[in-house]
Amino acid sequence: MAIVLAVATVILLALLVKHAARIRTFFIEVGGELAKCSWPWDPQQAGLKRYKELIDSTTVVVVSTLLLAGFVTASDFVLVRVIGFLTRFHTNA
């Protein structure tokens, strides 16, 4: 096991050395692209006001998810009852 780990480490280090310039270029380009992004907060704001858009968007997603989950659950409940009644396999609990 130790030999396999050592060989894997040597191969990984060899690949890192071989492709160091490409890896460095990749991270420089990623930093440049992230600088161009429009982030959902105003850097001039302080405190929770800075994250107002982010909090609002998260709230919308959570509420929408809960509503969809409720709809799917209710639909499943109704369909199980209807299909059970139609096929006469429902139990008398």
C-alpha angles and dihedrals in degrees: 000000000000091000092053090050092048092049091048090050092050091049092048092049091048091052091048092051092045094050100031094119093049092047091049091049091050093054092045090052092047089053090050092050092048089053089058094053123108105233120206095244140063112244090209093062124086132212123359092336086072090064098040095117091045092050092046092050092047090050091052091051094048094047092046091050092050092048092049091047090051092049093049091047093049092046091050092049093050095044093049090052094045095046090044091052093046094049094039093231096117118121126235098234 
